[in-house]
Amino acid sequence: MKTQITIQYFSGESETLVASTPEFVKWERKTGLKVTQLGENVGLDDLLFLAYNAKKREQADQAIKPYEIWCDTIDDVRSDSIESPKATPPEA
């Protein structure tokens, strides 16, 4: 599962980040929900959490502002639609 999240900063700059499996695992641990419940429960904090962790992973060699300070720099956030993955039956 992957989703693109575009962040527009107050500075006028923007960037698109791709949230992938590591970010969704962190989201599950943070919220106590399963990724199959994401579509009906996603809010701005969820999108920003996913984007921030994708940014940390993608830019691991660079210093990144702490989450709360980073959030204060954001003017807008957009995401392609987040759909809950379909549960697959266990293999017999």
GUSE-93683 format. One record per atom (N, C-alpha, C): x, y, z; atom name. Coordinates in nm, 2 decimals, always signed. Example, Ala and Ser with C-alpha at 12.3 -4.5 7.8 and 13.67 -1.06 7.14 Angstrom:
BEGIN
(site (+1.32,-0.57,+0.78),'N')
(site (+1.23,-0.45,+0.78),'CA')
(site (+1.32,-0.33,+0.78),'C')
(site (+1.28,-0.22,+0.71),'N')
(site (+1.37,-0.11,+0.71),'CA')
(site (+1.29,+0.00,+0.79),'C')
//
This chain:
BEGIN
(site (+0.08,-0.12,+0.00),'N')
(site (+0.00,+0.00,+0.00),'CA')
(site (+0.09,+0.12,+0.00),'C')
(site (+0.06,+0.22,-0.09),'N')
(site (+0.13,+0.34,-0.10),'CA')
(site (+0.03,+0.45,-0.12),'C')
(site (+0.06,+0.57,-0.08),'N')
(site (-0.02,+0.69,-0.11),'CA')
(site (+0.07,+0.81,-0.12),'C')
(site (+0.04,+0.90,-0.22),'N')
(site (+0.12,+1.02,-0.23),'CA')
(site (+0.05,+1.13,-0.16),'C')
(site (+0.13,+1.21,-0.08),'N')
(site (+0.08,+1.32,+0.00),'CA')
(site (+0.16,+1.44,-0.04),'C')
(site (+0.09,+1.54,-0.09),'N')
(site (+0.15,+1.67,-0.13),'CA')
(site (+0.13,+1.77,-0.02),'C')
(site (+0.25,+1.83,+0.02),'N')
(site (+0.25,+1.93,+0.13),'CA')
(site (+0.28,+2.06,+0.06),'C')
(site (+0.20,+2.16,+0.10),'N')
(site (+0.22,+2.30,+0.05),'CA')
(site (+0.26,+2.38,+0.18),'C')
(site (+0.38,+2.44,+0.18),'N')
(site (+0.43,+2.51,+0.29),'CA')
(site (+0.39,+2.66,+0.28),'C')
(site (+0.38,+2.73,+0.39),'N')
(site (+0.35,+2.87,+0.39),'CA')
(site (+0.46,+2.95,+0.31),'C')
(site (+0.58,+2.89,+0.30),'N')
(site (+0.68,+2.96,+0.22),'CA')
(site (+0.65,+2.96,+0.07),'C')
(site (+0.55,+2.88,+0.03),'N')
(site (+0.52,+2.87,-0.12),'CA')
(site (+0.57,+2.74,-0.18),'C')
(site (+0.67,+2.68,-0.11),'N')
(site (+0.73,+2.56,-0.16),'CA')
(site (+0.63,+2.44,-0.14),'C')
(site (+0.65,+2.34,-0.22),'N')
(site (+0.57,+2.22,-0.20),'CA')
(site (+0.65,+2.10,-0.23),'C')
(site (+0.61,+1.99,-0.17),'N')
(site (+0.68,+1.86,-0.20),'CA')
(site (+0.57,+1.75,-0.19),'C')
(site (+0.60,+1.64,-0.27),'N')
(site (+0.52,+1.53,-0.27),'CA')
(site (+0.59,+1.41,-0.21),'C')
(site (+0.54,+1.35,-0.11),'N')
(site (+0.60,+1.24,-0.03),'CA')
(site (+0.52,+1.11,-0.06),'C')
(site (+0.58,+1.00,-0.06),'N')
(site (+0.51,+0.87,-0.07),'CA')
(site (+0.51,+0.80,+0.06),'C')
(site (+0.40,+0.78,+0.12),'N')
(site (+0.38,+0.70,+0.24),'CA')
(site (+0.37,+0.56,+0.19),'C')
(site (+0.45,+0.47,+0.25),'N')
(site (+0.46,+0.33,+0.22),'CA')
(site (+0.44,+0.24,+0.34),'C')
(site (+0.47,+0.12,+0.33),'N')
(site (+0.45,+0.02,+0.44),'CA')
(site (+0.51,+0.07,+0.57),'C')
(site (+0.64,+0.12,+0.58),'N')
(site (+0.69,+0.16,+0.71),'CA')
(site (+0.60,+0.26,+0.78),'C')
(site (+0.55,+0.36,+0.70),'N')
(site (+0.47,+0.46,+0.76),'CA')
(site (+0.34,+0.41,+0.80),'C')
(site (+0.28,+0.32,+0.73),'N')
(site (+0.15,+0.27,+0.77),'CA')
(site (+0.16,+0.18,+0.90),'C')
(site (+0.27,+0.11,+0.91),'N')
(site (+0.30,+0.03,+1.03),'CA')
(site (+0.31,+0.13,+1.15),'C')
(site (+0.38,+0.24,+1.14),'N')
(site (+0.39,+0.34,+1.25),'CA')
(site (+0.25,+0.39,+1.28),'C')
(site (+0.17,+0.42,+1.18),'N')
(site (+0.04,+0.47,+1.20),'CA')
(site (-0.05,+0.38,+1.28),'C')
(site (-0.04,+0.25,+1.24),'N')
(site (-0.11,+0.14,+1.32),'CA')
(site (-0.07,+0.14,+1.46),'C')
(site (+0.06,+0.15,+1.49),'N')
(site (+0.11,+0.15,+1.63),'CA')
(site (+0.06,+0.27,+1.70),'C')
(site (+0.06,+0.39,+1.63),'N')
(site (+0.02,+0.51,+1.70),'CA')
(site (-0.13,+0.51,+1.73),'C')
(site (-0.21,+0.47,+1.64),'N')
(site (-0.35,+0.48,+1.66),'CA')
(site (-0.42,+0.36,+1.72),'C')
(site (-0.36,+0.25,+1.71),'N')
(site (-0.42,+0.12,+1.76),'CA')
(site (-0.52,+0.07,+1.66),'C')
(site (-0.53,+0.13,+1.54),'N')
(site (-0.62,+0.09,+1.43),'CA')
(site (-0.54,+0.00,+1.33),'C')
(site (-0.61,-0.07,+1.25),'N')
(site (-0.55,-0.14,+1.14),'CA')
(site (-0.56,-0.06,+1.01),'C')
(site (-0.47,-0.08,+0.92),'N')
(site (-0.47,-0.01,+0.80),'CA')
(site (-0.60,-0.02,+0.72),'C')
(site (-0.67,-0.13,+0.74),'N')
(site (-0.80,-0.15,+0.67),'CA')
(site (-0.90,-0.06,+0.72),'C')
(site (-0.88,+0.01,+0.84),'N')
(site (-0.97,+0.11,+0.89),'CA')
(site (-0.93,+0.25,+0.85),'C')
(site (-0.82,+0.27,+0.78),'N')
(site (-0.77,+0.40,+0.76),'CA')
(site (-0.86,+0.49,+0.68),'C')
(site (-0.92,+0.44,+0.57),'N')
(site (-1.01,+0.52,+0.49),'CA')
(site (-1.12,+0.59,+0.56),'C')
(site (-1.18,+0.53,+0.65),'N')
(site (-1.29,+0.59,+0.73),'CA')
(site (-1.25,+0.67,+0.85),'C')
(site (-1.12,+0.66,+0.88),'N')
(site (-1.07,+0.73,+1.00),'CA')
(site (-0.96,+0.84,+0.97),'C')
(site (-0.93,+0.86,+0.85),'N')
(site (-0.82,+0.95,+0.82),'CA')
(site (-0.85,+1.10,+0.84),'C')
(site (-0.77,+1.16,+0.91),'N')
(site (-0.78,+1.31,+0.94),'CA')
(site (-0.65,+1.38,+0.90),'C')
(site (-0.65,+1.51,+0.92),'N')
(site (-0.53,+1.58,+0.89),'CA')
(site (-0.41,+1.54,+0.96),'C')
(site (-0.42,+1.51,+1.09),'N')
(site (-0.31,+1.46,+1.17),'CA')
(site (-0.26,+1.33,+1.12),'C')
(site (-0.35,+1.24,+1.07),'N')
(site (-0.30,+1.12,+1.01),'CA')
(site (-0.22,+1.14,+0.88),'C')
(site (-0.27,+1.23,+0.80),'N')
(site (-0.20,+1.26,+0.67),'CA')
(site (-0.06,+1.32,+0.70),'C')
(site (-0.06,+1.41,+0.80),'N')
(site (+0.07,+1.48,+0.83),'CA')
(site (+0.16,+1.38,+0.90),'C')
(site (+0.11,+1.29,+0.98),'N')
(site (+0.19,+1.19,+1.04),'CA')
(site (+0.26,+1.10,+0.94),'C')
(site (+0.18,+1.05,+0.84),'N')
(site (+0.23,+0.97,+0.73),'CA')
(site (+0.33,+1.04,+0.65),'C')
(site (+0.30,+1.17,+0.61),'N')
(site (+0.39,+1.25,+0.53),'CA')
(site (+0.52,+1.27,+0.61),'C')
(site (+0.52,+1.31,+0.73),'N')
(site (+0.64,+1.34,+0.81),'CA')
(site (+0.73,+1.21,+0.82),'C')
(site (+0.67,+1.10,+0.84),'N')
(site (+0.75,+0.98,+0.85),'CA')
(site (+0.80,+0.93,+0.72),'C')
(site (+0.73,+0.96,+0.61),'N')
(site (+0.78,+0.93,+0.48),'CA')
(site (+0.90,+1.03,+0.45),'C')
(site (+0.89,+1.15,+0.49),'N')
(site (+1.00,+1.25,+0.47),'CA')
(site (+1.12,+1.21,+0.55),'C')
(site (+1.10,+1.16,+0.67),'N')
(site (+1.22,+1.11,+0.75),'CA')
(site (+1.28,+1.00,+0.69),'C')
(site (+1.21,+0.90,+0.63),'N')
(site (+1.26,+0.79,+0.56),'CA')
(site (+1.33,+0.83,+0.43),'C')
(site (+1.27,+0.91,+0.35),'N')
(site (+1.33,+0.95,+0.22),'CA')
(site (+1.45,+1.04,+0.24),'C')
(site (+1.45,+1.12,+0.35),'N')
(site (+1.56,+1.21,+0.37),'CA')
(site (+1.64,+1.18,+0.49),'C')
(site (+1.67,+1.05,+0.51),'N')
(site (+1.73,+1.00,+0.63),'CA')
(site (+1.87,+1.07,+0.66),'C')
(site (+1.94,+1.11,+0.55),'N')
(site (+2.07,+1.17,+0.57),'CA')
(site (+2.06,+1.32,+0.60),'C')
(site (+1.94,+1.38,+0.62),'N')
(site (+1.93,+1.52,+0.64),'CA')
(site (+1.86,+1.55,+0.77),'C')
(site (+1.89,+1.66,+0.84),'N')
(site (+1.82,+1.69,+0.96),'CA')
(site (+1.68,+1.74,+0.93),'C')
(site (+1.58,+1.70,+1.00),'N')
(site (+1.44,+1.73,+0.98),'CA')
(site (+1.39,+1.79,+1.11),'C')
(site (+1.31,+1.90,+1.10),'N')
(site (+1.25,+1.96,+1.22),'CA')
(site (+1.16,+1.86,+1.30),'C')
(site (+1.15,+1.88,+1.43),'N')
(site (+1.06,+1.80,+1.50),'CA')
(site (+0.92,+1.81,+1.45),'C')
(site (+0.84,+1.71,+1.46),'N')
(site (+0.70,+1.70,+1.40),'CA')
(site (+0.62,+1.82,+1.43),'C')
(site (+0.60,+1.86,+1.55),'N')
(site (+0.52,+1.98,+1.59),'CA')
(site (+0.56,+2.10,+1.52),'C')
(site (+0.69,+2.13,+1.51),'N')
(site (+0.74,+2.25,+1.45),'CA')
(site (+0.72,+2.24,+1.29),'C')
(site (+0.74,+2.12,+1.24),'N')
(site (+0.72,+2.10,+1.09),'CA')
(site (+0.58,+2.12,+1.06),'C')
(site (+0.48,+2.07,+1.14),'N')
(site (+0.34,+2.10,+1.12),'CA')
(site (+0.30,+2.24,+1.11),'C')
(site (+0.37,+2.32,+1.19),'N')
(site (+0.34,+2.47,+1.19),'CA')
(site (+0.38,+2.54,+1.06),'C')
(site (+0.46,+2.47,+0.98),'N')
(site (+0.51,+2.53,+0.85),'CA')
(site (+0.41,+2.50,+0.74),'C')
(site (+0.31,+2.42,+0.76),'N')
(site (+0.23,+2.37,+0.65),'CA')
(site (+0.10,+2.45,+0.63),'C')
(site (+0.08,+2.49,+0.51),'N')
(site (-0.04,+2.56,+0.47),'CA')
(site (-0.15,+2.47,+0.42),'C')
(site (-0.12,+2.37,+0.35),'N')
(site (-0.22,+2.28,+0.29),'CA')
(site (-0.16,+2.14,+0.27),'C')
(site (-0.25,+2.04,+0.28),'N')
(site (-0.21,+1.90,+0.25),'CA')
(site (-0.31,+1.84,+0.16),'C')
(site (-0.26,+1.76,+0.07),'N')
(site (-0.35,+1.69,-0.03),'CA')
(site (-0.30,+1.55,-0.04),'C')
(site (-0.39,+1.45,-0.06),'N')
(site (-0.35,+1.32,-0.08),'CA')
(site (-0.44,+1.26,-0.19),'C')
(site (-0.37,+1.16,-0.27),'N')
(site (-0.46,+1.08,-0.35),'CA')
(site (-0.55,+1.00,-0.26),'C')
(site (-0.66,+0.95,-0.31),'N')
(site (-0.75,+0.89,-0.22),'CA')
(site (-0.69,+0.77,-0.15),'C')
(site (-0.71,+0.77,-0.02),'N')
(site (-0.66,+0.65,+0.06),'CA')
(site (-0.77,+0.55,+0.07),'C')
(site (-0.75,+0.44,+0.01),'N')
(site (-0.85,+0.33,+0.02),'CA')
(site (-0.79,+0.22,+0.11),'C')
(site (-0.89,+0.17,+0.18),'N')
(site (-0.85,+0.05,+0.27),'CA')
(site (-0.81,-0.07,+0.18),'C')
(site (-0.70,-0.13,+0.22),'N')
(site (-0.66,-0.25,+0.14),'CA')
(site (-0.76,-0.36,+0.17),'C')
(site (-0.79,-0.44,+0.07),'N')
(site (-0.88,-0.55,+0.09),'CA')
(site (-0.81,-0.66,+0.17),'C')
(site (-0.88,-0.72,+0.27),'N')
(site (-0.82,-0.83,+0.34),'CA')
(site (-0.82,-0.95,+0.25),'C')
(site (-0.71,-1.02,+0.25),'N')
(site (-0.70,-1.14,+0.17),'CA')
(site (-0.71,-1.26,+0.26),'C')
(site (-0.78,-1.37,+0.21),'N')
(site (-0.80,-1.49,+0.29),'CA')
(site (-0.67,-1.56,+0.31),'C')
(site (-0.65,-1.62,+0.43),'N')
(site (-0.53,-1.69,+0.45),'CA')
(site (-0.51,-1.81,+0.36),'C')
(site (-0.39,-1.84,+0.33),'N')
(site (-0.36,-1.95,+0.24),'CA')
(site (-0.38,-2.08,+0.31),'C')
(site (-0.44,-2.18,+0.24),'N')
(site (-0.47,-2.31,+0.31),'CA')
(site (-0.35,-2.39,+0.31),'C')
//
